[in-house]
């Protein structure tokens, strides 16, 4: 017989489905952050906003995991918004 999902597993699934309303992950323990990050990658939901949430935690294991996967921020150039001779 199959075991029911754990409360931690259900919480991670809920967070994965509701990233739009999450603004801070720094209070989570590292083992939960690593599992959430792995599931985010597996689900194909990693974008710039979510990556910033994980980087903002400043947890060493998360930062080294991101670095080991060679995931980088996209640096978009800032273009002038007006056409003028004065810049």
Residue pairs with C-beta under 8 A, 6 or more apart in sequence:
5 13
8 32
8 35
11 32
12 32
12 35
12 36
12 39
13 39
15 22
15 36
16 36
16 39
16 40
16 43
16 45
19 40
19 45
19 49
19 50
19 53
22 53
23 53
24 53
24 56
25 33
25 36
25 53
25 54
25 56
25 57
26 56
26 57
26 58
26 59
28 36
28 57
30 59
30 61
30 62
33 54
33 57
33 59
33 61
33 62
34 61
34 62
34 65
37 54
37 62
37 65
37 66
40 46
40 50
41 69
46 71
48 73
48 74
51 66
51 71
51 73
52 73
54 62
54 66
55 62
55 63
55 66
55 73
80 87
